[in-house]
């Protein structure tokens, strides 16, 4: 199975280790993974700021980059959601490009979606002996309908004590440009989210979007809270290593 990694801007620039975890886990299940060098931003920052023409041009670049890919997998529900939810709207008046966008949509998956729904994997033989809570990002949940997949993967991890996050449906306050334009409101939201995380007593916060995790993790760090923040792929890979070493 040939898979192209859509790394996203945040992971590429700030959290490359997340992409590495995704690739190693896909290799584990027989996937041949490539990385199209021509890939660019999905266009979400421009789109959310009202620059639809500029977002459209960026989207063309992403479509071209993955034109010959069999599957496209991303460690971000937000960026994958942008492709699925808004690309048809961006190219509504351009039938040829709308068709190309729909072809990209049909083969593009968020990481946990691909692992569970395409590869049929829920138990990786992982071991992770800690208390864990999960933050579900807004875009992954609402745009992609990714709800059960992360929980199925976490449930399959031996030794992991899962603790449900209070008010888990609430936004963390990041929202990309929202955090810049509405800084005070964003800060109030992430303070509340960080409080909910701490109330669980979990030692690890896991999620599927580095934007959210960067935001919540930054707040937890500012408050000197001893909570480790990890992408789902990182936790699973560490758990696999634990399982293989017998820990």
MIMI-977496 format. One record per residue: residue number from 1; x, y, z of N, C-alpha, C in turn; residue in one letter. Coordinates in steps of 0.05 Angstrom, whole numbers. Layout:
(r NUM; (X; Y; Z); (X; Y; Z); (X; Y; Z); "A") ...
//
This chain:
(r 1; (17; -24; 0); (0; 0; 0); (18; 25; 0); "X") (r 2; (14; 42; -20); (30; 67; -22); (16; 90; -9); "X") (r 3; (29; 102; 10); (18; 124; 26); (36; 149; 24); "X") (r 4; (24; 172; 19); (39; 197; 19); (34; 212; 45); "X") (r 5; (55; 221; 59); (51; 236; 84); (46; 265; 78); "X") (r 6; (23; 275; 87); (17; 304; 87); (24; 314; 114); "X") (r 7; (47; 327; 117); (58; 332; 143); (45; 356; 158); "X") (r 8; (35; 375; 143); (23; 401; 153); (45; 420; 163); "X") (r 9; (39; 445; 163); (59; 466; 170); (69; 463; 198); "X") (r 10; (52; 460; 217); (60; 459; 245); (78; 436; 251); "X") (r 11; (71; 412; 241); (87; 389; 246); (114; 391; 232); "X") (r 12; (114; 402; 207); (138; 405; 192); (158; 424; 206); "X") (r 13; (148; 446; 215); (165; 467; 226); (172; 464; 255); "X") (r 14; (153; 453; 271); (156; 452; 300); (156; 424; 312); "X") (r 15; (142; 405; 300); (139; 379; 312); (145; 357; 292); "X") (r 16; (169; 357; 279); (175; 336; 259); (174; 308; 270); "X") (r 17; (179; 305; 297); (179; 279; 309); (151; 266; 307); "X") (r 18; (130; 282; 305); (103; 271; 301); (101; 257; 274); "X") (r 19; (111; 269; 253); (112; 257; 227); (128; 232; 227); "X") (r 20; (151; 232; 241); (168; 208; 243); (153; 185; 256); "X") (r 21; (138; 191; 277); (122; 170; 290); (101; 158; 271); "X") (r 22; (88; 176; 256); (68; 166; 237); (80; 148; 217); "X") (r 23; (103; 156; 205); (116; 140; 185); (125; 113; 196); "X") (r 24; (137; 113; 219); (146; 87; 230); (123; 68; 236); "X") (r 25; (100; 79; 245); (77; 62; 250); (65; 51; 224); "X") (r 26; (64; 68; 204); (54; 59; 178); (73; 38; 166); "X") (r 27; (99; 41; 169); (118; 21; 159); (112; -6; 173); "X") (r 28; (105; -4; 199); (100; -28; 215); (78; -45; 203); "X") (r 29; (59; -32; 189); (37; -46; 177); (39; -48; 147); "X") (r 30; (64; -48; 137); (69; -55; 110); (65; -32; 89); "X") (r 31; (61; -8; 99); (57; 14; 80); (84; 25; 70); "X") (r 32; (84; 31; 44); (107; 44; 32); (101; 74; 32); "X") (r 33; (116; 89; 48); (110; 117; 52); (129; 136; 37); "X") (r 34; (117; 155; 22); (134; 175; 9); (126; 203; 19); "X") (r 35; (143; 222; 13); (139; 250; 22); (142; 268; -2); "X") (r 36; (120; 275; -15); (121; 294; -38); (133; 321; -30); "X") (r 37; (156; 328; -41); (169; 353; -34); (154; 377; -42); "X") (r 38; (136; 375; -61); (121; 398; -71); (97; 406; -53); "X") (r 39; (92; 390; -32); (69; 397; -15); (73; 423; 0); "X") (r 40; (51; 437; 3); (51; 464; 15); (29; 465; 37); "X") (r 41; (24; 488; 47); (2; 492; 66); (-24; 485; 53); "X") (r 42; (-43; 477; 69); (-70; 470; 58); (-86; 495; 51); "X") (r 43; (-77; 518; 61); (-91; 543; 55); (-110; 552; 77); "X") (r 44; (-111; 537; 99); (-130; 544; 120); (-125; 572; 133); "X") (r 45; (-101; 580; 139); (-97; 607; 151); (-107; 629; 133); "X") (r 46; (-101; 627; 107); (-111; 648; 88); (-142; 647; 86); "X") (r 47; (-152; 622; 85); (-182; 619; 82); (-196; 631; 106); "X") (r 48; (-186; 624; 130); (-199; 634; 155); (-197; 664; 158); "X") (r 49; (-177; 676; 145); (-173; 705; 147); (-188; 720; 125); "X") (r 50; (-203; 705; 108); (-219; 718; 88); (-206; 721; 61); "X") (r 51; (-182; 710; 57); (-167; 712; 32); (-172; 687; 15); "X") (r 52; (-196; 685; 3); (-204; 661; -11); (-188; 657; -37); "X") (r 53; (-182; 679; -51); (-167; 676; -76); (-139; 665; -70); "X") (r 54; (-126; 675; -49); (-100; 666; -42); (-101; 636; -32); "X") (r 55; (-122; 630; -16); (-125; 603; -6); (-129; 583; -30); "X") (r 56; (-143; 592; -50); (-149; 576; -74); (-123; 569; -88); "X") (r 57; (-105; 588; -90); (-79; 583; -104); (-62; 564; -88); "X") (r 58; (-62; 567; -62); (-47; 549; -45); (-59; 521; -47); "X") (r 59; (-85; 519; -47); (-98; 493; -50); (-91; 479; -76); "X") (r 60; (-89; 494; -97); (-81; 482; -123); (-53; 469; -120); "X") (r 61; (-35; 482; -106); (-9; 471; -102); (-10; 444; -87); "X") (r 62; (-27; 443; -66); (-29; 418; -51); (-42; 396; -68); "X") (r 63; (-62; 403; -84); (-75; 383; -101); (-54; 372; -121); "X") (r 64; (-38; 389; -133); (-18; 380; -152); (3; 362; -138); "X") (r 65; (10; 368; -113); (31; 353; -99); (23; 324; -95); "X") (r 66; (-3; 320; -90); (-13; 293; -84); (-29; 280; -106); "X") (r 67; (-27; 291; -130); (-43; 282; -153); (-39; 253; -159); "X") (r 68; (-15; 243; -155); (-8; 215; -163); (-7; 197; -139); "X") (r 69; (-15; 206; -116); (-14; 189; -92); (-38; 170; -90); "X") (r 70; (-33; 146; -79); (-55; 127; -75); (-72; 135; -51); "X") (r 71; (-57; 140; -28); (-70; 149; -4); (-53; 172; 7); "X") (r 72; (-67; 190; 21); (-54; 213; 34); (-62; 212; 63); "X") (r 73; (-42; 212; 81); (-47; 210; 110); (-34; 234; 124); "X") (r 74; (-49; 246; 142); (-39; 269; 157); (-43; 266; 187); "X") (r 75; (-24; 277; 203); (-28; 276; 232); (-44; 299; 242); "X") (r 76; (-61; 311; 225); (-77; 334; 233); (-106; 332; 223); "X") (r 77; (-124; 331; 243); (-153; 331; 235); (-161; 358; 224); "X") (r 78; (-147; 380; 233); (-154; 406; 224); (-147; 410; 194); "X") (r 79; (-123; 403; 186); (-115; 407; 158); (-130; 387; 140); "X") (r 80; (-134; 363; 149); (-150; 343; 134); (-178; 353; 132); "X") (r 81; (-189; 365; 153); (-216; 376; 152); (-218; 399; 133); "X") (r 82; (-197; 416; 130); (-197; 437; 111); (-201; 426; 83); "X") (r 83; (-185; 405; 76); (-187; 393; 50); (-215; 382; 45); "X") (r 84; (-225; 366; 64); (-251; 353; 61); (-274; 373; 60); "X") (r 85; (-273; 392; 77); (-297; 409; 82); (-298; 434; 63); "X") (r 86; (-275; 446; 58); (-275; 472; 45); (-264; 472; 16); "X") (r 87; (-249; 451; 8); (-239; 451; -19); (-262; 451; -40); "X") (r 88; (-283; 435; -36); (-305; 437; -56); (-317; 465; -58); "X") (r 89; (-318; 479; -36); (-329; 506; -36); (-310; 525; -50); "X") (r 90; (-284; 522; -46); (-264; 539; -59); (-265; 537; -89); "X") (r 91; (-271; 513; -99); (-271; 509; -128); (-299; 504; -140); "X") (r 92; (-319; 516; -126); (-347; 512; -135); (-351; 521; -164); "X") (r 93; (-338; 543; -172); (-342; 554; -199); (-321; 544; -219); "X") (r 94; (-305; 525; -211); (-284; 514; -229); (-287; 484; -230); "X") (r 95; (-304; 473; -247); (-310; 445; -248); (-285; 427; -250); "X") (r 96; (-266; 434; -266); (-242; 417; -269); (-227; 415; -243); "X") (r 97; (-223; 437; -229); (-208; 437; -204); (-225; 425; -181); "X") (r 98; (-251; 428; -183); (-269; 416; -163); (-266; 386; -164); "X") (r 99; (-265; 375; -189); (-262; 346; -192); (-235; 337; -181); "X") (r 100; (-214; 352; -186); (-188; 346; -175); (-188; 347; -144); "X") (r 101; (-203; 366; -133); (-205; 369; -104); (-220; 344; -93); "X") (r 102; (-241; 336; -106); (-256; 313; -97); (-240; 287; -98); "X") (r 103; (-222; 285; -118); (-205; 262; -120); (-185; 262; -96); "X") (r 104; (-175; 285; -89); (-157; 287; -66); (-172; 280; -40); "X") (r 105; (-196; 290; -37); (-213; 285; -14); (-217; 255; -10); "X") (r 106; (-223; 241; -32); (-229; 212; -31); (-206; 195; -20); "X") (r 107; (-182; 205; -22); (-159; 189; -14); (-144; 201; 10); "X") (r 108; (-155; 221; 22); (-141; 235; 44); (-154; 229; 71); "X") (r 109; (-137; 220; 90); (-146; 212; 116); (-130; 224; 139); "X") (r 110; (-143; 230; 161); (-129; 236; 186); (-117; 209; 196); "X") (r 111; (-95; 211; 210); (-79; 188; 218); (-96; 166; 231); "X") (r 112; (-112; 172; 252); (-127; 151; 266); (-149; 139; 248); "X") (r 113; (-160; 156; 231); (-180; 146; 211); (-168; 125; 193); "X") (r 114; (-144; 130; 183); (-130; 112; 165); (-123; 86; 179); "X") (r 115; (-112; 88; 203); (-104; 65; 218); (-128; 46; 224); "X") (r 116; (-150; 58; 233); (-173; 42; 241); (-190; 33; 218); "X") (r 117; (-197; 52; 200); (-217; 47; 179); (-206; 36; 154); "X") (r 118; (-180; 41; 148); (-168; 30; 123); (-151; 6; 129); "X") (r 119; (-133; 8; 149); (-115; -14; 155); (-128; -34; 174); "X") (r 120; (-150; -26; 187); (-164; -44; 205); (-149; -50; 230); "X") (r 121; (-133; -31; 239); (-116; -35; 263); (-128; -20; 287); "X") (r 122; (-132; -34; 309); (-140; -21; 334); (-122; -29; 357); "X") (r 123; (-109; -52; 355); (-91; -61; 376); (-63; -65; 364); "X") (r 124; (-44; -47; 372); (-17; -48; 361); (2; -63; 379); "X") (r 125; (-9; -76; 400); (8; -89; 419); (24; -70; 436); "X") (r 126; (13; -46; 439); (26; -25; 455); (21; -28; 484); "X") (r 127; (41; -19; 500); (39; -18; 529); (46; 10; 539); "X") (r 128; (29; 22; 555); (34; 49; 564); (21; 52; 592); "X") (r 129; (37; 49; 612); (26; 48; 640); (23; 76; 653); "X") (r 130; (5; 92; 642); (1; 118; 653); (-29; 125; 651); "X") (r 131; (-37; 146; 666); (-64; 157; 664); (-64; 177; 641); "X") (r 132; (-83; 173; 623); (-84; 189; 598); (-112; 201; 594); "X") (r 133; (-112; 226; 585); (-137; 239; 577); (-134; 248; 548); "X") (r 134; (-156; 250; 533); (-155; 256; 505); (-170; 282; 498); "X") (r 135; (-157; 300; 484); (-171; 324; 474); (-178; 320; 445); "X") (r 136; (-204; 321; 439); (-214; 318; 412); (-216; 346; 399); "X") (r 137; (-201; 350; 378); (-201; 376; 364); (-228; 381; 350); "X") (r 138; (-235; 406; 349); (-261; 414; 337); (-263; 405; 307); "X") (r 139; (-242; 409; 292); (-244; 403; 263); (-245; 373; 258); "X") (r 140; (-229; 358; 273); (-229; 329; 269); (-257; 318; 276); "X") (r 141; (-269; 328; 297); (-295; 319; 306); (-317; 327; 288); "X") (r 142; (-318; 353; 282); (-341; 364; 267); (-339; 362; 237); "X") (r 143; (-315; 366; 226); (-312; 365; 197); (-308; 337; 187); "X") (r 144; (-294; 320; 202); (-287; 293; 193); (-304; 272; 206); "X") (r 145; (-316; 278; 229); (-331; 258; 244); (-313; 238; 258); "X") (r 146; (-288; 246; 263); (-269; 229; 277); (-275; 230; 307); "X") (r 147; (-289; 209; 317); (-297; 208; 345); (-288; 182; 358); "X") (r 148; (-295; 159; 346); (-289; 133; 358); (-261; 123; 352); "X") (r 149; (-249; 132; 330); (-223; 120; 322); (-201; 124; 342); "X") (r 150; (-196; 149; 352); (-176; 152; 372); (-181; 136; 398); "X") (r 151; (-206; 134; 406); (-213; 119; 430); (-209; 89; 426); "X") (r 152; (-214; 79; 402); (-209; 51; 397); (-179; 44; 399); "X") (r 153; (-163; 63; 389); (-134; 58; 390); (-124; 60; 419); "X") (r 154; (-134; 79; 434); (-125; 82; 462); (-135; 58; 479); "X") (r 155; (-159; 49; 473); (-170; 26; 488); (-153; 1; 483); "X") (r 156; (-140; -1; 460); (-124; -24; 454); (-96; -23; 466); "X") (r 157; (-90; -2; 481); (-63; 0; 493); (-64; -12; 521); "X") (r 158; (-48; -32; 526); (-48; -46; 552); (-35; -28; 573); "X") (r 159; (-47; -28; 597); (-36; -13; 620); (-45; 16; 620); "X") (r 160; (-57; 25; 599); (-66; 53; 598); (-92; 57; 613); "X") (r 161; (-92; 76; 631); (-117; 83; 645); (-128; 108; 632); "X") (r 162; (-150; 104; 618); (-163; 127; 604); (-182; 142; 622); "X") (r 163; (-179; 168; 622); (-197; 185; 638); (-210; 205; 620); "X") (r 164; (-237; 205; 619); (-252; 223; 601); (-247; 252; 609); "X") (r 165; (-243; 269; 590); (-238; 297; 594); (-265; 312; 598); "X") (r 166; (-268; 326; 621); (-293; 341; 625); (-297; 362; 603); "X") (r 167; (-321; 366; 594); (-328; 385; 573); (-310; 382; 549); "X") (r 168; (-307; 357; 541); (-288; 350; 519); (-296; 362; 492); "X") (r 169; (-322; 369; 490); (-331; 381; 464); (-324; 410; 461); "X") (r 170; (-314; 422; 483); (-307; 451; 482); (-280; 456; 467); "X") (r 171; (-279; 477; 452); (-255; 486; 438); (-233; 494; 458); "X") (r 172; (-208; 489; 450); (-186; 497; 468); (-179; 527; 465); "X") (r 173; (-190; 540; 445); (-185; 569; 442); (-163; 575; 421); "X") (r 174; (-151; 555; 409); (-130; 561; 389); (-142; 572; 363); "X") (r 175; (-154; 554; 348); (-168; 564; 324); (-151; 578; 304); "X") (r 176; (-125; 574; 305); (-107; 587; 285); (-107; 617; 289); "X") (r 177; (-118; 631; 269); (-118; 661; 270); (-135; 672; 292); "X") (r 178; (-154; 656; 302); (-171; 665; 324); (-154; 672; 349); "X") (r 179; (-133; 656; 354); (-116; 661; 377); (-101; 687; 375); "X") (r 180; (-98; 697; 351); (-84; 722; 346); (-104; 745; 347); "X") (r 181; (-126; 742; 334); (-146; 763; 332); (-162; 767; 358); "X") (r 182; (-167; 746; 372); (-183; 747; 396); (-166; 736; 420); "X") (r 183; (-143; 748; 424); (-124; 736; 443); (-135; 733; 472); "X") (r 184; (-150; 753; 481); (-160; 751; 508); (-180; 728; 511); "X") (r 185; (-198; 726; 492); (-218; 705; 492); (-204; 677; 490); "X") (r 186; (-185; 676; 472); (-170; 651; 468); (-156; 643; 494); "X") (r 187; (-144; 662; 508); (-130; 655; 533); (-150; 645; 554); "X") (r 188; (-173; 657; 555); (-193; 648; 575); (-202; 620; 569); "X") (r 189; (-205; 613; 543); (-214; 587; 535); (-192; 565; 541); "X") (r 190; (-167; 572; 536); (-146; 552; 541); (-141; 549; 571); "X") (r 191; (-145; 570; 586); (-143; 567; 615); (-164; 548; 626); "X") (r 192; (-188; 550; 615); (-209; 532; 624); (-203; 503; 615); "X") (r 193; (-193; 500; 591); (-186; 473; 581); (-164; 461; 597); "X") (r 194; (-143; 477; 603); (-121; 467; 620); (-131; 458; 647); "X") (r 195; (-150; 473; 658); (-161; 466; 684); (-176; 439; 683); "X") (r 196; (-190; 434; 661); (-204; 409; 658); (-184; 386; 656); "X") (r 197; (-162; 391; 641); (-142; 370; 638); (-130; 363; 666); "X") (r 198; (-123; 383; 681); (-112; 378; 708); (-131; 365; 727); "X") (r 199; (-157; 370; 723); (-177; 358; 741); (-179; 328; 738); "X") (r 200; (-170; 318; 715); (-172; 289; 711); (-151; 273; 726); "X") (r 201; (-129; 287; 734); (-107; 274; 747); (-90; 258; 728); "X") (r 202; (-94; 262; 702); (-78; 247; 682); (-50; 258; 681); "X") (r 203; (-31; 240; 676); (-3; 249; 673); (3; 255; 644); "X") (r 204; (-15; 247; 625); (-10; 251; 596); (-35; 262; 583); "X") (r 205; (-32; 283; 567); (-54; 293; 550); (-46; 285; 522); "X") (r 206; (-64; 272; 508); (-59; 263; 481); (-81; 275; 463); "X") (r 207; (-73; 280; 437); (-92; 291; 418); (-83; 285; 390); "X") (r 208; (-98; 295; 370); (-93; 289; 342); (-87; 314; 326); "X") (r 209; (-83; 336; 339); (-77; 361; 325); (-56; 377; 341); "X") (r 210; (-34; 382; 328); (-12; 395; 342); (-19; 425; 348); "X") (r 211; (-37; 437; 334); (-45; 464; 340); (-58; 465; 367); "X") (r 212; (-76; 447; 372); (-90; 446; 398); (-70; 439; 420); "X") (r 213; (-53; 419; 415); (-35; 409; 435); (-13; 430; 441); "X") (r 214; (-5; 446; 421); (14; 467; 426); (1; 488; 444); "X") (r 215; (-24; 494; 439); (-38; 515; 455); (-42; 506; 484); "X") (r 216; (-53; 482; 487); (-59; 472; 514); (-33; 466; 529); "X") (r 217; (-13; 454; 514); (12; 448; 527); (27; 474; 536); "X") (r 218; (24; 495; 520); (37; 520; 527); (25; 531; 553); "X") (r 219; (-2; 528; 556); (-15; 538; 580); (-7; 521; 605); "X") (r 220; (-6; 495; 601); (2; 477; 623); (30; 483; 632); "X") (r 221; (48; 488; 612); (75; 494; 618); (78; 521; 633); "X") (r 222; (62; 540; 625); (62; 566; 638); (53; 564; 667); "X") (r 223; (35; 545; 672); (25; 541; 700); (41; 520; 715); "X") (r 224; (63; 511; 702); (81; 491; 715); (66; 466; 723); "X") (r 225; (48; 457; 705); (33; 432; 711); (48; 408; 699); "X") (r 226; (51; 387; 715); (67; 364; 706); (52; 345; 688); "X") (r 227; (42; 355; 666); (27; 339; 647); (42; 337; 621); "X") (r 228; (48; 313; 612); (62; 309; 587); (42; 310; 564); "X") (r 229; (49; 324; 543); (31; 329; 520); (42; 314; 496); "X") (r 230; (26; 296; 484); (35; 279; 462); (14; 277; 440); "X") (r 231; (23; 275; 415); (5; 268; 393); (-1; 238; 396); "X") (r 232; (-24; 230; 387); (-33; 202; 388); (-12; 183; 376); "X") (r 233; (0; 191; 353); (20; 175; 340); (44; 171; 358); "X") (r 234; (52; 191; 372); (75; 189; 390); (70; 170; 413); "X") (r 235; (46; 172; 425); (39; 154; 447); (39; 125; 437); "X") (r 236; (27; 120; 413); (25; 93; 403); (53; 82; 397); "X") (r 237; (70; 98; 385); (97; 88; 379); (112; 82; 404); "X") (r 238; (111; 99; 424); (124; 94; 449); (113; 69; 462); "X") (r 239; (87; 65; 460); (74; 41; 471); (83; 16; 457); "X") (r 240; (86; 18; 431); (96; -5; 416); (124; -13; 425); "X") (r 241; (141; 7; 428); (169; 2; 438); (168; -11; 466); "X") (r 242; (150; -1; 483); (148; -12; 510); (139; -42; 508); "X") (r 243; (120; -47; 490); (110; -74; 487); (132; -93; 477); "X") (r 244; (148; -83; 458); (169; -100; 446); (192; -105; 466); "X") (r 245; (196; -86; 484); (217; -90; 504); (208; -105; 529); "X") (r 246; (182; -111; 530); (171; -125; 553); (166; -109; 577); "X") (r 247; (165; -82; 573); (160; -65; 596); (130; -61; 600); "X") 
//
